[in-house]
Amino acid sequence: MDLLAAQAVVDADERSTSCGGRFSNFDVRAGAIRALSRTGVVAERDRLVGVIAEITERATGSVYRLVADDPPAHVKAFMATETVRAKVRVAGRLDVLARPGRSLLPDELHRLAPNADRSALDASQRVAACAIAGTDGLVTVTGPAGAGKTTMLRAAFAALTSQRRRMLVVAPTRKAASVASREVGAAASSIHALLLDHGYRWGTDEAGAKVWTRLRVGEVDPSTGAVYGGPTHYVLRSRARIVVDEAGMVDLQTANVLVELAIEQGVGLAFVGDTHQALPVGHAGAMGSAIRHANAAVELDTVHRFRDPDYAALTLRLRDAGNRERALVVAAELAEHGHVDRVDHHDAARERMVDAYFDWHARGKRVTLVSGTNAEADAINDAIQQRRVDQGELVVRVAAWGIGQQRILVGDTVQTRRNDRLTGVENRALVAERSSEGRVGGLWGRN
């Protein structure tokens, strides 16, 4: 019963990521029902009601209560104890990491990065580059899409190289790391590859909760049977700078061990990203905590990417509408200029996305569809595949089955990709570009 209660808490915790880690008694009870169903126990409903109630009671007794009084069952007034500990732990570690130093002066940046085009950097980009190339232990740089984070990082990389300091760019996915390496010029890695090289391992406990462990030099890796001999690919030395690109997508647990590694190795961290864009698959909050503890927190405030200056300004207002009235004005502008399609119900929205895929694909264009949940991604995948079957584009006589019993037909294109812990095929009608934890981060159209 205690194990089922722990599984119920893990279930509620995993589904609470969009609510800041908070969940209700109803969420715990739903987790208890799912935990019990997975045991294979079959009995009359009346006999199971008492068991579910006991599992729920044990589970709610083991979590952190956010309010003093007993809340109504629907109020999200609970948080998993381990999630609370992770939030407190990352704040404490960031505070230790934030060793005082100083940013470079603009003239120093120009001297150390003479080939950087100073005219290509606006004022906020220069401040950010000076901070990253400086000696502060913790730096954060936030800004919207198109604010020139890559241009800024190139200047910071040149200045760090001139100081004989290494800059390692890490990102939540290997693909994002590869793009950063190509555009910035620095060495790059996925976060998980860096942590794996330094002995960290990612797994689950008996209740299904995701946990990090760490091998020490000389210990045997239980997954491979090999003796761990220490880092070989990403050796870190004091005064190096780890730049975390797309840092808003780094979950709380991963951030915890990354900051722990930075403290141990005596290197600085720079979180570069946007808390208003894609959130982590796991619990959010690491980027916000880093901003609060940073020695230098820089916000890029100019959009360079868009050709239309009015749309660029609109994207900035969209990030921080301020109040309901201003938000309604922004929403009206988005709808007026064709940036939003309005539909009457959820199924119509899904159908509109599927139509958009075929409209763009017919014109030879690549299209990316983004979904909020794995279940919705699967539904879109299946709908697109079925329409292709109906149109005679796919052969149904032979089929293979992928992850989660997803059907793969002759004519489907699947993406073969390599990450830090798995080499294989992502079997999706729309192949999901996943984070290193293996959950959907966005959807890539399959043709």
Secondary structure per residue as TSV (DSSP state, phi and psi in degrees):
chain	resnum	aa	ss	phi	psi
A	1	M	-	360.0	-38.0
A	2	D	H	-64.6	-38.1
A	3	L	H	-66.2	-41.5
A	4	L	H	-63.6	-37.6
A	5	A	H	-64.3	-41.5
A	6	A	H	-64.2	-38.7
A	7	Q	H	-65.6	-36.7
A	8	A	H	-63.9	-39.9
A	9	V	H	-65.4	-43.4
A	10	V	H	-60.9	-41.4
A	11	D	H	-61.8	-48.5
A	12	A	H	-64.2	-38.9
A	13	D	H	-64.8	-42.7
A	14	E	H	-65.4	-30.6
A	15	R	T	-89.3	3.4
A	16	S	T	-101.7	6.7
A	17	T	G	-63.3	-29.8
A	18	S	G	-81.6	-4.8
A	19	C	G	-116.1	25.3
A	20	G	T	68.9	21.1
A	21	G	T	89.0	2.7
A	22	R	E	-92.4	142.2
A	23	F	E	-145.4	165.5
A	24	S	-	-106.9	175.3
A	25	N	H	-63.5	-35.0
A	26	F	H	-61.9	-40.1
A	27	D	H	-63.3	-41.0
A	28	V	H	-65.2	-42.2
A	29	R	H	-64.0	-40.2
A	30	A	H	-61.4	-40.0
A	31	G	H	-64.5	-36.4
A	32	A	H	-65.0	-41.5
A	33	I	H	-63.7	-42.9
A	34	R	H	-67.1	-40.5
A	35	A	H	-61.8	-43.8
A	36	L	H	-65.9	-39.3
A	37	S	H	-63.9	-31.6
A	38	R	H	-71.9	-15.2
A	39	T	T	-74.4	-19.4
A	40	G	T	85.1	4.7
A	41	V	-	-65.7	134.1
A	42	V	-	-123.4	127.2
A	43	A	-	-159.7	170.6
A	44	E	-	-63.9	147.9
A	45	R	H	-55.3	-43.4
A	46	D	H	-61.5	-33.0
A	47	R	H	-73.2	-30.5
A	48	L	H	-81.9	-23.9
A	49	V	H	-59.0	-44.6
A	50	G	H	-66.0	-36.2
A	51	V	H	-65.3	-44.0
A	52	I	H	-61.5	-41.3
A	53	A	H	-63.3	-39.8
A	54	E	H	-68.8	-41.5
A	55	I	H	-60.3	-43.9
A	56	T	H	-62.5	-42.7
A	57	E	H	-64.1	-43.5
A	58	R	H	-63.8	-39.3
A	59	A	H	-66.4	-47.2
A	60	T	H	-66.6	-24.0
A	61	G	H	-75.8	-12.9
A	62	S	T	-104.5	-0.6
A	63	V	S	-105.2	172.6
A	64	Y	E	-89.4	126.0
A	65	R	E	-91.0	126.4
A	66	L	S	-87.6	-12.1
A	67	V	S	-126.6	158.0
A	68	A	S	-75.9	-43.5
A	69	D	S	-87.0	165.8
A	70	D	-	-70.2	117.9
A	71	P	-	-82.6	161.0
A	72	P	-	-57.9	152.9
A	73	A	T	-62.1	-24.1
A	74	H	T	-88.8	-10.6
A	75	V	S	-79.7	131.5
A	76	K	-	-81.3	83.0
A	77	A	-	-115.0	13.8
A	78	F	E	-124.6	157.8
A	79	M	E	-146.7	139.9
A	80	A	-	-60.0	136.7
A	81	T	H	-57.8	-39.1
A	82	E	H	-67.5	-32.8
A	83	T	H	-68.1	-40.7
A	84	V	H	-59.6	-46.3
A	85	R	H	-61.7	-39.2
A	86	A	H	-64.1	-40.4
A	87	K	H	-64.2	-44.1
A	88	V	H	-68.1	-41.0
A	89	R	H	-64.1	-44.5
A	90	V	H	-67.6	-35.1
A	91	A	H	-63.8	-43.7
A	92	G	H	-64.4	-41.6
A	93	R	H	-68.7	-38.2
A	94	L	H	-64.1	-36.4
A	95	D	H	-64.1	-39.1
A	96	V	H	-67.8	-40.6
A	97	L	H	-65.6	-30.5
A	98	A	-	-73.7	62.7
A	99	R	-	-70.3	132.9
A	100	P	-	-67.5	137.2
A	101	G	-	-146.1	-139.7
A	102	R	-	-154.7	155.6
A	103	S	-	-82.5	157.4
A	104	L	-	-67.8	151.7
A	105	L	-	-80.3	154.9
A	106	P	H	-55.3	-38.8
A	107	D	H	-67.1	-35.3
A	108	E	H	-65.8	-39.5
A	109	L	H	-61.5	-43.2
A	110	H	H	-65.2	-37.5
A	111	R	H	-71.4	-39.7
A	112	L	H	-80.9	-23.0
A	113	A	-	-126.8	66.1
A	114	P	T	-65.5	-25.3
A	115	N	T	-84.6	-8.4
A	116	A	S	-72.8	134.7
A	117	D	-	-78.7	102.0
A	118	R	G	-64.1	-27.4
A	119	S	G	-69.3	-20.1
A	120	A	G	-81.8	-10.4
A	121	L	-	-104.0	128.7
A	122	D	-	-83.2	-178.3
A	123	A	H	-61.8	-44.0
A	124	S	H	-69.9	-33.3
A	125	Q	H	-65.2	-40.5
A	126	R	H	-63.8	-42.4
A	127	V	H	-61.2	-42.1
A	128	A	H	-65.7	-45.1
A	129	A	H	-61.9	-40.5
A	130	C	H	-64.6	-36.7
A	131	A	H	-68.8	-45.3
A	132	I	H	-66.5	-37.8
A	133	A	T	-82.4	-1.9
A	134	G	S	-86.0	-157.9
A	135	T	-	-116.5	7.0
A	136	D	-	-62.4	141.8
A	137	G	S	-69.7	-32.8
A	138	L	E	-136.1	122.5
A	139	V	E	-128.0	140.9
A	140	T	E	-126.1	141.3
A	141	V	E	-131.3	118.5
A	142	T	E	-118.7	156.1
A	143	G	-	172.2	160.0
A	144	P	-	-75.1	170.7
A	145	A	T	-59.5	136.8
A	146	G	T	85.4	8.3
A	147	A	S	-83.1	-3.0
A	148	G	-	89.3	33.0
A	149	K	H	-64.8	-37.5
A	150	T	H	-66.5	-43.4
A	151	T	H	-59.7	-41.4
A	152	M	H	-64.6	-41.2
A	153	L	H	-66.6	-33.3
A	154	R	H	-61.7	-42.2
A	155	A	H	-66.7	-41.5
A	156	A	H	-64.2	-39.8
A	157	F	H	-62.5	-43.0
A	158	A	H	-63.3	-41.0
A	159	A	H	-67.8	-39.4
A	160	L	H	-66.9	-40.1
A	161	T	H	-61.8	-40.1
A	162	S	H	-64.7	-25.6
A	163	Q	T	-88.8	4.4
A	164	R	T	59.7	39.1
A	165	R	-	-114.7	138.3
A	166	R	-	-83.9	141.9
A	167	M	E	-118.0	120.2
A	168	L	E	-112.7	122.0
A	169	V	E	-94.6	127.1
A	170	V	E	-122.2	152.6
A	171	A	E	-144.3	162.2
A	172	P	S	-61.8	-27.2
A	173	T	S	-126.1	154.8
A	174	R	H	-63.4	-37.0
A	175	K	H	-61.0	-47.1
A	176	A	H	-62.5	-37.6
A	177	A	H	-65.2	-40.4
A	178	S	H	-64.2	-40.8
A	179	V	H	-63.4	-44.3
A	180	A	H	-61.8	-42.0
A	181	S	H	-62.4	-43.1
A	182	R	H	-67.1	-39.5
A	183	E	H	-85.2	-29.9
A	184	V	H	-94.9	-37.3
A	185	G	-	101.1	-10.9
A	186	A	S	-84.0	162.4
A	187	A	E	-64.1	145.5
A	188	A	E	-142.9	157.3
A	189	S	E	-158.4	157.1
A	190	S	E	-70.9	155.0
A	191	I	H	-59.3	-41.6
A	192	H	H	-68.0	-32.6
A	193	A	H	-65.6	-40.7
A	194	L	H	-62.0	-47.7
A	195	L	H	-66.7	-38.6
A	196	L	H	-60.3	-41.8
A	197	D	H	-64.3	-27.2
A	198	H	T	-98.7	18.6
A	199	G	T	94.6	-4.2
A	200	Y	E	-76.9	141.8
A	201	R	E	-131.5	144.5
A	202	W	E	-111.8	127.5
A	203	G	E	-153.5	-163.8
A	204	T	E	-129.2	150.8
A	205	D	-	-90.1	-172.3
A	206	E	T	-62.6	-31.1
A	207	A	T	-86.2	-4.6
A	208	G	S	96.5	1.4
A	209	A	-	-73.2	141.7
A	210	K	E	-78.6	131.4
A	211	V	E	-136.8	150.1
A	212	W	E	-101.6	139.4
A	213	T	E	-128.0	170.8
A	214	R	E	-141.0	134.1
A	215	L	-	-86.1	140.6
A	216	R	-	-98.7	158.1
A	217	V	T	-57.6	129.6
A	218	G	T	97.8	-13.1
A	219	E	-	-82.2	155.3
A	220	V	B	-89.7	129.3
A	221	D	-	-74.0	113.4
A	222	P	T	-63.8	-23.1
A	223	S	T	-80.6	-24.3
A	224	T	T	-120.8	-20.9
A	225	G	-	80.9	0.1
A	226	A	-	-88.0	153.0
A	227	V	B	-82.8	126.7
A	228	Y	-	-75.7	124.6
A	229	G	-	-108.2	8.1
A	230	G	-	103.5	171.8
A	231	P	-	-65.2	141.9
A	232	T	S	-126.3	-33.0
A	233	H	S	-93.1	-35.4
A	234	Y	S	-129.0	66.1
A	235	V	-	-72.7	129.0
A	236	L	-	-107.7	141.5
A	237	R	-	-125.3	156.1
A	238	S	T	-53.2	143.3
A	239	R	T	80.6	-1.9
A	240	A	-	-69.3	163.7
A	241	R	E	-124.7	119.5
A	242	I	E	-93.2	121.7
A	243	V	E	-103.4	120.0
A	244	V	E	-95.2	102.9
A	245	D	E	-81.7	153.0
A	246	E	T	51.3	43.9
A	247	A	G	-66.6	-22.2
A	248	G	G	-63.6	-16.5
A	249	M	G	-94.9	2.1
A	250	V	-	-83.7	125.3
A	251	D	-	-78.1	166.8
A	252	L	H	-61.9	-44.2
A	253	Q	H	-67.5	-42.2
A	254	T	H	-65.4	-40.4
A	255	A	H	-60.7	-37.8
A	256	N	H	-58.1	-49.2
A	257	V	H	-74.6	-29.5
A	258	L	H	-65.5	-44.2
A	259	V	H	-66.2	-39.2
A	260	E	H	-57.8	-43.5
A	261	L	H	-64.4	-41.8
A	262	A	H	-62.5	-41.4
A	263	I	H	-63.4	-45.3
A	264	E	H	-61.2	-40.6
A	265	Q	H	-88.2	-7.7
A	266	G	T	70.8	33.7
A	267	V	-	-111.9	160.0
A	268	G	E	-92.4	154.4
A	269	L	E	-117.9	142.1
A	270	A	E	-128.7	115.6
A	271	F	E	-91.0	119.0
A	272	V	E	-121.0	119.4
A	273	G	E	176.4	-157.5
A	274	D	-	-147.8	115.1
A	275	T	T	-72.3	-8.5
A	276	H	T	-93.4	-4.9
A	277	Q	S	-97.3	-148.9
A	278	A	-	-59.5	131.6
A	279	L	-	-87.6	165.4
A	280	P	-	-64.0	157.9
A	281	V	S	-68.3	-37.7
A	282	G	S	-88.5	-150.8
A	283	H	-	-74.9	134.1
A	284	A	-	-84.4	176.3
A	285	G	-	120.0	-17.3
A	286	A	H	-65.7	-44.7
A	287	M	H	-64.9	-43.3
A	288	G	H	-62.2	-40.2
A	289	S	H	-65.6	-39.2
A	290	A	H	-62.6	-39.6
A	291	I	H	-62.1	-41.1
A	292	R	H	-67.8	-30.6
A	293	H	H	-99.3	-5.7
A	294	A	-	-66.0	144.7
A	295	N	S	-67.3	-36.6
A	296	A	E	-136.5	118.5
A	297	A	E	-117.2	110.7
A	298	V	E	-111.9	137.3
A	299	E	E	-116.5	122.5
A	300	L	-	-77.9	125.5
A	301	D	-	-117.8	11.8
A	302	T	-	-127.4	132.1
A	303	V	-	-95.3	126.5
A	304	H	-	-107.8	-18.9
A	305	R	S	-74.8	-37.7
A	306	F	-	-83.7	138.3
A	307	R	S	-72.4	-29.5
A	308	D	-	-90.3	108.9
A	309	P	H	-64.2	-30.5
A	310	D	H	-66.8	-39.7
A	311	Y	H	-69.6	-37.2
A	312	A	H	-59.1	-43.5
A	313	A	H	-66.1	-35.5
A	314	L	H	-65.0	-38.8
A	315	T	H	-63.8	-32.9
A	316	L	H	-71.4	-39.4
A	317	R	H	-68.3	-31.2
A	318	L	H	-63.6	-32.7
A	319	R	H	-69.1	-32.0
A	320	D	-	-146.2	78.6
A	321	A	-	-67.7	-29.7
A	322	G	-	94.5	-53.2
A	323	N	S	-152.3	176.6
A	324	R	H	-62.5	-42.6
A	325	E	H	-62.4	-46.2
A	326	R	H	-67.0	-35.3
A	327	A	H	-63.1	-40.3
A	328	L	H	-65.2	-35.4
A	329	V	H	-64.5	-44.7
A	330	V	H	-62.5	-43.4
A	331	A	H	-61.5	-40.8
A	332	A	H	-63.9	-40.0
A	333	E	H	-65.5	-41.0
A	334	L	H	-60.6	-44.6
A	335	A	H	-68.9	-40.9
A	336	E	H	-62.2	-36.0
A	337	H	T	-95.4	12.7
A	338	G	T	80.0	19.5
A	339	H	-	-88.3	-7.5
A	340	V	-	-132.8	134.6
A	341	D	-	-104.9	127.3
A	342	R	-	-99.3	134.4
A	343	V	-	-132.1	166.1
A	344	D	S	-88.5	-23.8
A	345	H	S	-156.8	172.6
A	346	H	H	-62.8	-42.9
A	347	D	H	-62.5	-35.0
A	348	A	H	-67.6	-34.6
A	349	A	H	-65.7	-42.6
A	350	R	H	-62.8	-43.1
A	351	E	H	-63.8	-36.6
A	352	R	H	-64.8	-38.3
A	353	M	H	-65.9	-41.4
A	354	V	H	-64.5	-43.1
A	355	D	H	-59.6	-41.4
A	356	A	H	-62.8	-39.4
A	357	Y	H	-58.3	-48.8
A	358	F	H	-70.2	-34.7
A	359	D	H	-61.3	-48.1
A	360	W	H	-70.5	-41.0
A	361	H	H	-63.9	-35.3
A	362	A	H	-64.3	-25.5
A	363	R	T	-92.9	10.8
A	364	G	T	75.0	21.2
A	365	K	-	-102.6	150.6
A	366	R	-	-84.8	140.8
A	367	V	-	-134.0	139.0
A	368	T	E	-113.0	127.4
A	369	L	E	-108.9	132.7
A	370	V	-	-117.0	132.9
A	371	S	-	-125.8	155.1
A	372	G	S	-84.2	-20.2
A	373	T	S	-138.1	159.4
A	374	N	H	-63.0	-39.5
A	375	A	H	-61.5	-42.5
A	376	E	H	-68.2	-37.0
A	377	A	H	-60.3	-44.0
A	378	D	H	-63.0	-40.3
A	379	A	H	-64.8	-40.7
A	380	I	H	-66.7	-43.0
A	381	N	H	-54.3	-51.5
A	382	D	H	-64.0	-38.8
A	383	A	H	-65.3	-41.7
A	384	I	H	-67.7	-42.7
A	385	Q	H	-63.0	-42.6
A	386	Q	H	-64.7	-38.5
A	387	R	H	-65.6	-35.9
A	388	R	H	-67.6	-34.1
A	389	V	H	-64.2	-46.0
A	390	D	H	-61.9	-31.4
A	391	Q	T	-86.7	0.6
A	392	G	T	79.4	15.9
A	393	E	-	-84.0	-19.8
A	394	L	S	-121.5	146.7
A	395	V	E	-97.7	126.3
A	396	V	E	-100.1	-0.8
A	397	R	E	-68.1	-29.4
A	398	V	E	-123.7	133.6
A	399	A	E	-138.2	150.6
A	400	A	E	-122.2	163.4
A	401	W	E	-123.0	129.3
A	402	G	-	-105.9	-155.6
A	403	I	G	-58.5	133.6
A	404	G	G	65.6	28.9
A	405	Q	G	58.7	35.9
A	406	Q	-	-80.9	131.7
A	407	R	E	-79.9	134.7
A	408	I	E	-121.0	125.4
A	409	L	E	-112.4	162.9
A	410	V	E	-63.9	125.2
A	411	G	T	107.8	-19.8
A	412	D	-	-67.8	148.2
A	413	T	-	-112.3	124.3
A	414	V	-	-115.8	155.4
A	415	Q	E	-95.7	121.3
A	416	T	E	-92.4	123.8
A	417	R	E	-141.6	160.5
A	418	R	E	-123.0	128.7
A	419	N	-	-122.9	-164.5
A	420	D	S	-75.5	-23.4
A	421	R	S	-123.2	-1.6
A	422	L	-	-150.8	132.7
A	423	T	E	-116.9	125.5
A	424	G	E	173.0	-158.4
A	425	V	E	-116.2	130.5
A	426	E	E	-82.8	112.2
A	427	N	-	-95.5	88.0
A	428	R	-	-140.6	145.0
A	429	A	S	-64.0	-41.2
A	430	L	S	-107.7	112.9
A	431	V	E	-73.9	124.8
A	432	A	E	-81.2	126.6
A	433	E	E	-82.6	109.6
A	434	R	E	-101.6	157.7
A	435	S	-	-75.5	171.6
A	436	S	T	-63.7	-20.3
A	437	E	T	-78.2	-8.5
A	438	G	S	90.0	23.3
A	439	R	S	-117.3	159.8
A	440	V	E	-65.5	131.2
A	441	G	E	-111.4	-26.3
A	442	G	E	-169.8	171.1
A	443	L	E	-120.7	131.4
A	444	W	E	-108.8	126.6
A	445	G	-	-61.0	134.9
A	446	R	-	-99.9	136.5
A	447	N	-	-122.4	360.0
